[in-house]
Protein backbone atom coordinates (compact mmCIF):
# COMPACT_ATOMS: atom_id res chain seq x y z
CA UNK A 1 0.00 0.00 0.00
CA UNK A 2 1.11 3.54 -0.65
CA UNK A 3 -0.23 6.84 0.49
CA UNK A 4 0.36 10.27 -0.90
CA UNK A 5 2.96 12.30 0.92
CA UNK A 6 3.29 16.03 0.81
CA UNK A 7 5.94 18.63 1.38
CA UNK A 8 5.96 22.34 0.77
CA UNK A 9 8.55 25.08 0.90
CA UNK A 10 9.09 26.11 4.50
CA UNK A 11 8.35 29.65 5.59
CA UNK A 12 10.59 32.18 7.20
CA UNK A 13 10.74 31.43 10.93
CA UNK A 14 11.12 34.22 13.39
CA UNK A 15 9.58 36.90 11.20
CA UNK A 16 8.87 39.95 13.36
CA UNK A 17 10.27 38.03 16.33
CA UNK A 18 7.52 35.41 16.24
CA UNK A 19 8.45 31.76 16.78
CA UNK A 20 6.81 29.16 14.56
CA UNK A 21 6.61 25.38 14.43
CA UNK A 22 6.04 23.72 11.10
CA UNK A 23 4.40 20.56 9.87
CA UNK A 24 5.80 19.81 6.44
CA UNK A 25 3.82 16.74 5.46
CA UNK A 26 0.86 18.95 4.51
CA UNK A 27 2.75 22.20 4.52
CA UNK A 28 0.83 24.28 7.02
CA UNK A 29 2.11 26.07 10.09
CA UNK A 30 1.39 25.21 13.69
CA UNK A 31 1.24 28.45 15.62
CA UNK A 32 1.42 27.56 19.33
CA UNK A 33 0.75 30.90 20.93
CA UNK A 34 1.37 33.82 18.61
CA UNK A 35 -1.91 33.37 16.73
CA UNK A 36 -0.29 34.42 13.46
CA UNK A 37 0.82 32.67 10.33
CA UNK A 38 3.46 33.45 7.75
CA UNK A 39 3.02 33.01 4.03
CA UNK A 40 5.59 30.77 2.33
CA UNK A 41 8.44 32.36 0.44
CA UNK A 42 8.42 32.79 -3.34
CA UNK A 43 4.67 32.66 -3.78
CA UNK A 44 3.48 33.96 -7.16
CA UNK A 45 2.60 37.62 -6.89
CA UNK A 46 3.98 37.97 -3.34
CA UNK A 47 7.44 39.47 -3.14
CA UNK A 48 8.04 38.91 0.56
CA UNK A 49 6.58 36.98 3.50
CA UNK A 50 3.72 38.67 5.29
CA UNK A 51 2.30 37.96 8.75
CA UNK A 52 -1.46 37.84 9.25
CA UNK A 53 -3.68 37.56 12.28
CA UNK A 54 -6.66 35.23 11.97
CA UNK A 55 -10.17 36.69 12.12
CA UNK A 56 -11.61 36.78 15.60
CA UNK A 57 -14.81 34.88 14.97
CA UNK A 58 -14.41 32.81 11.80
CA UNK A 59 -17.23 30.46 10.85
CA UNK A 60 -16.32 26.94 11.97
CA UNK A 61 -19.78 25.36 12.19
CA UNK A 62 -20.10 22.86 9.30
CA UNK A 63 -23.83 23.44 8.89
CA UNK A 64 -23.27 27.21 8.68
CA UNK A 65 -20.57 26.71 6.05
CA UNK A 66 -22.98 24.55 4.05
CA UNK A 67 -25.72 27.17 4.34
CA UNK A 68 -23.45 29.96 3.13
CA UNK A 69 -22.19 27.87 0.20
CA UNK A 70 -25.64 27.38 -1.34
CA UNK A 71 -25.85 29.10 -4.77
CA UNK A 72 -28.70 31.51 -4.03
CA UNK A 73 -29.33 35.22 -4.52
CA UNK A 74 -31.46 36.55 -1.70
CA UNK A 75 -29.85 39.29 0.40
CA UNK A 76 -33.00 39.36 2.52
CA UNK A 77 -32.68 35.77 3.78
CA UNK A 78 -28.91 36.17 4.10
CA UNK A 79 -29.45 39.17 6.39
CA UNK A 80 -31.68 37.08 8.65
CA UNK A 81 -29.11 34.29 8.61
CA UNK A 82 -26.23 36.68 9.35
CA UNK A 83 -27.99 37.97 12.46
CA UNK A 84 -28.66 34.49 13.80
CA UNK A 85 -25.21 33.14 12.92
CA UNK A 86 -23.67 36.13 14.71
CA UNK A 87 -25.86 35.58 17.77
CA UNK A 88 -23.41 32.94 18.98
CA UNK A 89 -20.97 35.64 20.12
CA UNK A 90 -23.60 37.46 22.17
CA UNK A 91 -24.70 34.19 23.80
CA UNK A 92 -21.15 33.04 24.53
CA UNK A 93 -20.29 36.36 26.17
CA UNK A 94 -23.77 36.79 27.71
CA UNK A 95 -24.28 40.20 26.15
CA UNK A 96 -28.01 40.20 26.66
CA UNK A 97 -28.65 43.60 25.13
CA UNK A 98 -26.86 42.62 21.94
CA UNK A 99 -28.64 39.27 21.86
CA UNK A 100 -32.00 41.02 22.19
CA UNK A 101 -31.21 43.39 19.33
CA UNK A 102 -30.14 40.55 17.01
CA UNK A 103 -33.16 38.36 17.79
CA UNK A 104 -35.59 41.27 17.42
CA UNK A 105 -33.93 42.35 14.18
CA UNK A 106 -34.20 38.81 12.80
CA UNK A 107 -37.90 38.68 13.70
CA UNK A 108 -38.56 42.03 11.99
CA UNK A 109 -36.61 41.09 8.88
CA UNK A 110 -38.34 37.76 8.42
CA UNK A 111 -41.71 39.55 8.67
CA UNK A 112 -41.01 42.69 6.63
CA UNK A 113 -39.01 40.97 3.88
CA UNK A 114 -41.26 37.92 3.54
CA UNK A 115 -42.52 38.88 0.10
CA UNK A 116 -38.98 39.39 -1.24
CA UNK A 117 -37.86 36.10 0.30
CA UNK A 118 -40.78 34.28 -1.32
CA UNK A 119 -39.99 35.82 -4.70
CA UNK A 120 -36.52 34.26 -4.55
CA UNK A 121 -38.13 30.79 -4.38
CA UNK A 122 -39.28 29.18 -7.65
CA UNK A 123 -43.06 29.43 -7.89
CA UNK A 124 -43.66 25.68 -7.81
CA UNK A 125 -41.96 25.44 -4.40
CA UNK A 126 -43.45 28.46 -2.66
CA UNK A 127 -46.18 26.42 -1.01
CA UNK A 128 -43.43 24.52 0.83
CA UNK A 129 -42.18 27.78 2.34
CA UNK A 130 -45.36 28.64 4.26
CA UNK A 131 -44.95 26.03 7.05
CA UNK A 132 -41.25 26.95 7.33
CA UNK A 133 -42.13 30.61 7.90
CA UNK A 134 -44.61 29.56 10.59
CA UNK A 135 -41.99 27.50 12.40
CA UNK A 136 -39.38 30.29 12.14
CA UNK A 137 -41.83 32.81 13.60
CA UNK A 138 -42.62 30.45 16.48
CA UNK A 139 -38.95 29.79 17.20
CA UNK A 140 -38.03 33.48 17.22
CA UNK A 141 -40.94 34.24 19.56
CA UNK A 142 -39.79 31.44 21.89
CA UNK A 143 -36.25 32.86 21.81
CA UNK A 144 -37.54 36.31 22.78
CA UNK A 145 -39.30 34.69 25.75
CA UNK A 146 -36.20 32.71 26.71
CA UNK A 147 -34.14 35.89 26.59
CA UNK A 148 -36.32 37.50 29.25
CA UNK A 149 -35.31 34.78 31.72
CA UNK A 150 -31.76 34.50 30.28
CA UNK A 151 -32.34 30.83 29.56
CA UNK A 152 -29.08 30.18 27.70
CA UNK A 153 -29.79 26.53 26.89
CA UNK A 154 -33.13 27.36 25.29
CA UNK A 155 -31.53 30.22 23.35
CA UNK A 156 -28.83 27.96 21.92
CA UNK A 157 -31.41 25.33 21.00
CA UNK A 158 -33.67 27.95 19.44
CA UNK A 159 -30.84 29.44 17.42
CA UNK A 160 -29.78 26.04 16.08
CA UNK A 161 -33.36 25.06 15.18
CA UNK A 162 -34.13 28.41 13.55
CA UNK A 163 -30.96 28.31 11.46
CA UNK A 164 -31.86 24.81 10.36
CA UNK A 165 -35.23 26.11 9.16
CA UNK A 166 -33.51 29.05 7.44
CA UNK A 167 -31.30 26.51 5.67
CA UNK A 168 -34.35 24.61 4.44
CA UNK A 169 -35.81 27.86 3.14
CA UNK A 170 -32.55 28.68 1.37
CA UNK A 171 -32.41 25.22 -0.17
CA UNK A 172 -35.81 25.86 -1.76
CA UNK A 173 -34.25 28.89 -3.50
CA UNK A 174 -31.66 26.89 -5.44
CA UNK A 175 -32.60 27.05 -9.11
CA UNK A 176 -30.95 24.02 -10.64
CA UNK A 177 -27.24 23.50 -11.10
CA UNK A 178 -25.60 26.95 -11.44
CA UNK A 179 -22.91 26.39 -14.14
CA UNK A 180 -21.51 24.05 -16.78
CA UNK A 181 -18.67 21.74 -15.75
CA UNK A 182 -15.92 21.74 -18.43
CA UNK A 183 -16.58 19.08 -21.06
CA UNK A 184 -13.19 17.48 -20.48
CA UNK A 185 -14.58 16.09 -17.21
CA UNK A 186 -17.64 14.47 -18.77
CA UNK A 187 -15.85 11.12 -18.42
CA UNK A 188 -16.00 11.47 -14.63
CA UNK A 189 -18.97 11.10 -12.23
CA UNK A 190 -20.42 14.42 -11.16
CA UNK A 191 -22.69 15.40 -8.28
CA UNK A 192 -25.19 18.05 -9.41
CA UNK A 193 -26.38 18.96 -5.93
CA UNK A 194 -25.71 17.54 -2.49
CA UNK A 195 -25.62 14.10 -0.91
CA UNK A 196 -25.44 12.77 2.63
CA UNK A 197 -23.13 9.88 3.49
CA UNK A 198 -23.32 7.76 6.63
CA UNK A 199 -20.12 6.04 7.71
CA UNK A 200 -20.09 3.25 10.23
CA UNK A 201 -16.66 3.33 11.85
CA UNK A 202 -15.30 0.92 14.40
CA UNK A 203 -15.72 3.75 16.93
CA UNK A 204 -19.25 4.73 15.90
CA UNK A 205 -21.25 6.52 13.18
CA UNK A 206 -20.16 9.62 11.25
CA UNK A 207 -22.42 11.62 8.90
CA UNK A 208 -21.09 13.92 6.20
CA UNK A 209 -22.70 16.19 3.62
CA UNK A 210 -20.86 16.49 0.31
CA UNK A 211 -21.42 19.59 -1.81
CA UNK A 212 -21.64 19.13 -5.55
CA UNK A 213 -22.67 22.75 -6.04
CA UNK A 214 -19.13 23.82 -5.13
CA UNK A 215 -17.14 20.70 -6.09
CA UNK A 216 -19.16 18.58 -8.53
CA UNK A 217 -16.29 16.43 -9.82
CA UNK A 218 -14.65 15.75 -6.45
CA UNK A 219 -18.02 15.10 -4.77
CA UNK A 220 -19.26 13.01 -7.69
CA UNK A 221 -16.19 10.81 -7.63
CA UNK A 222 -16.58 10.30 -3.87
CA UNK A 223 -20.29 9.46 -4.02
CA UNK A 224 -19.68 7.06 -6.89
CA UNK A 225 -16.98 5.23 -4.91
CA UNK A 226 -19.21 5.07 -1.83
CA UNK A 227 -22.00 3.65 -3.98
CA UNK A 228 -19.59 0.97 -5.25
CA UNK A 229 -18.66 0.00 -1.67
CA UNK A 230 -15.06 0.96 -2.39
CA UNK A 231 -14.40 2.23 1.14
CA UNK A 232 -16.11 -0.59 3.03
CA UNK A 233 -13.60 -2.34 5.30
CA UNK A 234 -10.82 0.18 4.63
CA UNK A 235 -8.49 1.25 7.42
CA UNK A 236 -7.19 4.73 8.09
CA UNK A 237 -3.55 4.47 7.15
CA UNK A 238 -2.77 7.93 8.44
CA UNK A 239 -4.09 9.18 11.77
CA UNK A 240 -2.54 12.27 13.31
CA UNK A 241 -4.11 14.10 16.22
CA UNK A 242 -5.14 17.72 15.47
CA UNK A 243 -4.13 17.12 11.86
CA UNK A 244 -5.56 14.60 9.41
CA UNK A 245 -7.30 11.25 9.20
CA UNK A 246 -6.65 9.71 5.79
CA UNK A 247 -7.82 6.65 3.90
CA UNK A 248 -8.73 5.48 0.39
CA UNK A 249 -5.52 3.67 -0.57
CA UNK A 250 -6.56 0.21 -1.84
CA UNK A 251 -4.59 -2.96 -1.24
CA UNK A 252 -1.93 -3.71 -3.81
CA UNK A 253 0.40 -1.51 -5.84
CA UNK A 254 -2.24 1.01 -6.96
CA UNK A 255 -2.71 4.24 -5.00
CA UNK A 256 -6.17 5.02 -6.33
CA UNK A 257 -9.28 3.68 -8.03
CA UNK A 258 -8.91 1.66 -11.23
CA UNK A 259 -12.08 1.98 -13.29
CA UNK A 260 -13.21 -1.55 -14.19
CA UNK A 261 -14.57 -0.30 -17.55
CA UNK A 262 -11.46 1.51 -18.76
CA UNK A 263 -8.88 -0.39 -16.68
CA UNK A 264 -7.33 3.02 -16.08
CA UNK A 265 -6.49 5.06 -12.97
CA UNK A 266 -9.35 7.49 -12.37
CA UNK A 267 -7.59 10.83 -11.95
CA UNK A 268 -9.55 13.64 -10.30
CA UNK A 269 -8.59 17.28 -10.94
CA UNK A 270 -7.90 19.84 -8.25
CA UNK A 271 -11.20 21.70 -8.02
CA UNK A 272 -11.71 24.94 -6.07
CA UNK A 273 -14.61 27.38 -6.18
CA UNK A 274 -13.55 30.85 -5.02
CA UNK A 275 -15.99 33.25 -3.39
CA UNK A 276 -17.38 35.54 -6.09
CA UNK A 277 -16.54 33.21 -8.99
CA UNK A 278 -19.26 31.71 -11.16
CA UNK A 279 -17.58 28.28 -11.41
CA UNK A 280 -14.64 26.36 -9.90
CA UNK A 281 -11.07 26.58 -11.14
CA UNK A 282 -9.41 23.32 -12.17
CA UNK A 283 -5.90 21.96 -12.34
CA UNK A 284 -3.99 24.63 -10.40
CA UNK A 285 -3.66 25.81 -6.81
CA UNK A 286 -4.80 29.33 -5.98
CA UNK A 287 -1.21 30.34 -5.28
CA UNK A 288 -0.20 29.15 -8.76
CA UNK A 289 -2.97 31.36 -10.12
CA UNK A 290 -1.78 34.34 -8.09
CA UNK A 291 -4.93 34.20 -5.94
CA UNK A 292 -3.45 32.99 -2.67
CA UNK A 293 -5.33 35.48 -0.46
CA UNK A 294 -8.76 34.77 -1.96
CA UNK A 295 -11.21 32.58 -0.08
CA UNK A 296 -12.63 29.25 -1.24
CA UNK A 297 -16.38 28.79 -0.86
CA UNK A 298 -15.57 25.54 1.00
CA UNK A 299 -12.67 26.38 3.35
CA UNK A 300 -10.77 24.18 5.81
CA UNK A 301 -12.53 25.90 8.71
CA UNK A 302 -14.40 23.03 10.29
CA UNK A 303 -13.42 19.88 12.18
CA UNK A 304 -14.07 17.00 9.82
CA UNK A 305 -13.83 18.90 6.54
CA UNK A 306 -13.46 16.33 3.73
CA UNK A 307 -10.82 16.88 1.07
CA UNK A 308 -9.10 15.03 -1.75
CA UNK A 309 -5.58 13.79 -1.13
CA UNK A 310 -3.16 14.07 -4.07
CA UNK A 311 0.54 13.84 -4.93
CA UNK A 312 2.36 17.08 -4.18
CA UNK A 313 3.65 17.40 -7.73
CA UNK A 314 0.37 16.68 -9.51
CA UNK A 315 -2.70 18.85 -8.82
CA UNK A 316 -4.77 16.52 -10.97
CA UNK A 317 -3.42 13.26 -9.51
CA UNK A 318 -6.06 12.59 -6.86
CA UNK A 319 -8.31 9.56 -7.13
CA UNK A 320 -9.81 7.68 -4.19
CA UNK A 321 -7.69 8.85 -1.26
CA UNK A 322 -9.31 11.49 0.92
CA UNK A 323 -8.84 12.91 4.38
CA UNK A 324 -10.82 14.38 7.25
CA UNK A 325 -9.20 17.60 8.43
CA UNK A 326 -9.00 17.50 12.24
CA UNK A 327 -9.29 21.23 12.68
CA UNK A 328 -7.67 22.73 15.77
CA UNK A 329 -8.31 26.50 15.88
CA UNK A 330 -5.35 27.29 18.12
CA UNK A 331 -2.91 25.40 15.92
CA UNK A 332 -4.40 25.84 12.46
CA UNK A 333 -6.38 29.11 12.48
CA UNK A 334 -9.37 29.25 10.16
CA UNK A 335 -8.31 30.72 6.85
CA UNK A 336 -4.59 30.58 7.65
CA UNK A 337 -3.68 26.90 7.61
CA UNK A 338 -2.33 27.10 4.03
CA UNK A 339 -4.42 24.15 2.94
CA UNK A 340 -7.09 26.49 1.55
CA UNK A 341 -6.54 26.79 -2.16
CA UNK A 342 -4.16 23.82 -2.32
CA UNK A 343 -6.60 20.93 -1.84
CA UNK A 344 -10.19 20.31 -2.90
CA UNK A 345 -12.66 20.42 -0.01
CA UNK A 346 -15.89 18.73 -1.07
CA UNK A 347 -17.91 18.39 2.14
CA UNK A 348 -18.19 18.59 5.91
CA UNK A 349 -18.83 16.28 8.82
CA UNK A 350 -22.16 17.21 10.41
CA UNK A 351 -22.41 14.41 12.99
CA UNK A 352 -19.80 12.24 14.70
CA UNK A 353 -17.06 14.72 15.54
CA UNK A 354 -16.27 12.77 18.71
CA UNK A 355 -15.79 9.60 16.62
CA UNK A 356 -13.30 11.32 14.33
CA UNK A 357 -11.51 12.69 17.37
CA UNK A 358 -11.01 9.15 18.71
CA UNK A 359 -9.88 7.88 15.32
CA UNK A 360 -7.42 10.74 15.06
CA UNK A 361 -5.76 9.54 18.25
CA UNK A 362 -5.59 5.85 17.47
CA UNK A 363 -6.59 5.15 13.87
CA UNK A 364 -9.36 2.75 12.99
CA UNK A 365 -11.52 1.36 10.24
CA UNK A 366 -14.48 2.17 8.00
CA UNK A 367 -16.90 -0.71 8.45
CA UNK A 368 -19.26 0.62 5.77
CA UNK A 369 -20.23 3.80 3.92
CA UNK A 370 -23.66 4.42 2.43
CA UNK A 371 -25.36 7.26 0.55
CA UNK A 372 -28.50 7.95 2.58
CA UNK A 373 -29.72 11.01 0.68
CA UNK A 374 -29.03 12.73 -2.64
CA UNK A 375 -27.99 9.73 -4.73
CA UNK A 376 -30.34 10.99 -7.45
CA UNK A 377 -28.01 14.00 -7.86
CA UNK A 378 -25.20 11.72 -9.07
CA UNK A 379 -24.59 11.88 -12.83
CA UNK A 380 -22.46 9.02 -14.13
CA UNK A 381 -20.67 9.00 -17.51
CA UNK A 382 -22.53 7.41 -20.40
CA UNK A 383 -21.07 4.39 -22.12
N, C-alpha and C positions, 0 to 999 in steps of 0.2 A: 504493500500500500504506500501511496505517496500523498503528501498534502502540500498545498501551495505555501511557499514561504515568501516573506516580504522583507524588503529593506529599503529605506529611503535615506537620502542625504541628511546627515545630522545638522542640527541648527547651532547657532552660535551660543555657547553657554556663558553665563555671566553677564549678558547684555544688561546694561544699566545697573550692574551690581546684583542682579537677581540670580539665584542658583536654581538650576534645572536638572531633573533626572529625565532620562530618555528611554523609551522602549522602541527598539529599532525594528522588531519583527512586523509591526504594522506601521511604524513610522510616525506615531504621535508622541506628544510630550506629556509626561506626568509632572504636574506642578504641585508639589507637596504643600506649600503654604503661601506662595506669593500670589496665587490666583491670577497669573498672567501666562501667556504663551508667546513664543517667538516663531515667526515665520521662517521656514527653511531658507538657506542661502540660494542664490542663483535661480529664483523663481522667475518665469517669464513676466516681464512688465514690472518687476519689483527690483529696484537697484540695490537695496540694502535691507537687512532684517529690521522688522518693526515689532514692537511689543504692544499687545492689546489686552485690555481687561475684559472679561466676559460680562455679558449683560446681567443685571441683578436678578431678573425674574424671568429667565427664558422658559419657554413652554417645554415641559418634559412629560406631560401626560399623553400617553399614546392615543387615547380617544380624542383629545383636543387636536393633536397633530393630524389625525385622520379627518376630523371635521374641517379644519382649515385647508386641507389639500383637495377638498371636493371642487370640481370645476363649475362653479356657479357664479352668477353676477347679480347679487342682491345686497347692496350696502346696508339696506335696512335690517335684514336678518343678521348680517355680520356685526352691526352695531349692538344688537341685543346680545349676541354671543360674546363680543368683546367685554361687555360689562360683566357678564356672568363668569367668564373665564378669569377676569381680573379680580373678581370677588375673593378669590382664594387668599390674596395678600391681606385684605382687610380682616378676614376670618382668622388667619394665622396670627396676626398681630393684635386681634381683638379691638380694631378701630371701628367701634359701633356706629359712629356718625358716618364714616365713609361707607360702611356696609349698607346702611339705610339708604344713602343716596344712590348707590349702585343698584340695589334691588328695586327701589322706587322708579329709577330711570328705566330699568328694564321693563317694568310693568307698563309704564307710559308708552314706551316705544312699541311694544308688542300690540298695544291697543291702537295707538294713533297711526302706525304704519302698516296696519293689517292689510289694507287694500293693496298697497305696493308690494307687500310680501306675497300675497296671493297671485298678483300679476306675474311674478317671477316663476310661478309653478305652471307647467303645461296644463291647459284647460281640462284635459281628460283625467288629471290627478287631483284637481282642486277639491273634490269632494272628500278626499282622504285627509286633507289638511284640517277640516273643521274639528274633528275630535282631538287632534293634536293641539290646536289653539285652546280648546276647552281645558285640556290637562295642564297646559303651560300656565294659563290664568290661575287655575286652582293651586298649582305648585307655588307660584309667586305670592299669592295671597297667604298661603301657609307659611312661607318664609318671612313675610312681613309680621305675622303673628309670632313666629319663633324668635324674631329679632327683639320683640318687646320684652321677652323673658330671657334674652341672651342664651337661648338654647343652642349651643354650638353644634351639637351632634345633629339636631334636626336641620340646622342651616346647611351643614355639609351634605347631608342626605338630599335635601331639597335642591341644592345647587347641582349635584351630580345627576339627579333625575331630570331636572329642567333642561340641562345641557344635552342629555340624551334625547329628549323630545325635540330640542332645537335641531340636533343632528338629523333626526328623522324628517323634519320639515325641510332641511337643506337637501337631503337626499332626493326628495320629491322634485327639487328644482333642476336636477341634472338632466340635460336635454341630449341624451345620446352620447356617443363617444366623441370627444372634442376635437380630434385631429386625425390626420392620416399617418400611419406608421410607414416609414420608407419601404418601398417595394422590395428592396434587397433582403428584408427580413420576413417576407411572406412564407419562406420555407420553415419558419420557426413558429411554435405555438404562441398565441397572444391572448392576454386577458383583457377583454374590452369592458371593464368594470371592476368590481371587487369580489373577493371570495374569502370565506372563513375556513381555516384549517384547524382541526383538533388533533394535537399530538397526544399520544399516551406514552409517557416516559416511564422509566423504571422508578422514578421518584414521584410520579403523579402526572396529572393532565396539564397541558399548556394549550391555550387558544391564541391564534394569530389571525390578523386580518391583512391580506395582501392587496395592494392597490394598483390595479391595472390602469387607472386613469393617469397615474404619474409614471409608471414603469411597466408598460404592457408586455414587453418582450421578456424581461426578467421575471415578472409575476406569472406570465403565461407558461414559461419554461418550468417554473417551480410547481405550479398547479398540475401541469401535465405529468411531472415526475411523481407527485403525490398520488395522482390518480392511478398511475402504473404500479404503485406499491414499492417504488424504488427505494424509499427511505426506511421501509419497515425492517426492523431488526438491526439497523445500523448503529454503531457506537460513535460517540464523540471522541475523535482522535486528538482533539486539542481542547483543553479545558484550563483556562487561566482566570483566576479570581480577579474581579474588577476589570476584565479585559474582553476576552472573547470565548465563545463556545462554538466549536466548528465541527462540521460533519459533511457527509456527501461524497467521500472518497470510496469508491467501490473496491471490493477485493480484486486482487490481480494487478497487472502492470498499468492498467488505465487509471487516469486521474479524474475522469469525468464520465458522462453518459455516452454510450455508443448506441446510436439509433439503430434498432433492429432492421428497419427498412433500407437505410442507406449504407449501413455498416460503417458509418463515419462518426467521428467525435462531434457531438453537438456543441458548437462554440456559441456562446452568448455574448453579445457586445456590451461594453460599458454603456450604461443608459442613465442619464441624469436630467431631470426636469428642473430648470432654474426658475425661481420666483419671477413672474413677469413675462416669461417666455410662453409661446403658444404650443410648443412641442418639445420633447426631450432632445438633448444632444447625444450623439452616439460616437463611440470609438476614440474618445480623447478625454482626459481629465480636465477639470476646470482650470487648473493651473497651466496646463499645456495650451489652453485656449485663451490665456491671459485674463481669466475670470475668477481668480482664486478667492477674492473677497465677496463674491456673490453667493446667495443662499439657495441651496436646493429646496424644493418643495417638501421633500422627505429627508430631513436631516437626521444625523446620529444624535438626537437629543434624548432619546428615551431608552430606559432599560429594556432590553429585549428587541431592539430594532433588528430587523432581518436584512442581511445584505449578501450579495454575491461575492464569493472568494474568487481570486484570479491570480495568475502569475504576475509578478511585479513588472516584467518587461512586456507584457501583452495585455493591453486594455480589453481586447476582445477575446481573451482566452478562457473566460469562465465557462462553466458547464453545469455540473450538479453540486459542487461544493458551495456551501453557504455557511454563514455564521450568525449567531445571536451576539449583538454587542451588549456587553454587561456594563452599562453606563454607570460611572461613578462621578458625580458632579464635582467633587473636590479634586479629583485627579484628572479627569477629562472634561473640562468645562464645555457646556453646550455651545456649539458653534465654533469651538477652538480646539477640537481634538485632531484636526488635520486629516480626518477620514472623509469629512464632507467634501464632495467633489472629486474624490479619488475612487470611491467604490459605489456601486449601485444599491441603494436602499430600496426595498420593494414592499415593505410591510412592517407591522409592529405587533408586539405581544400585548394582548389586552387582558389575558387572564393567565395566572400561573407564574408570576414573577418569582415567588418563593421557591418554586421547583427549579427554575433556571439558576437561581442563586445557589442552591444545593449542588446542582450539576457543575456549576462553575468552580466549586471547591474540589469536587472529587471525580468529575467525569460521569459517564453513564451511558444510557442506551435509549434509542427510539424504539419502543415496542411496535407502534403503528402510527400512521398519519392518514387522516381522512378529510376530504373536502365535505364540510357539512352545510355549506351555503355558497351559492354563486357559481357552481360548476357550469351553469348554462351560459356564463359570460366567457367561457374558454372557447377560443377559435383555433382549431387545429388545421395544419396545412392539408390541402387537398392532394390526393394521389399517393 
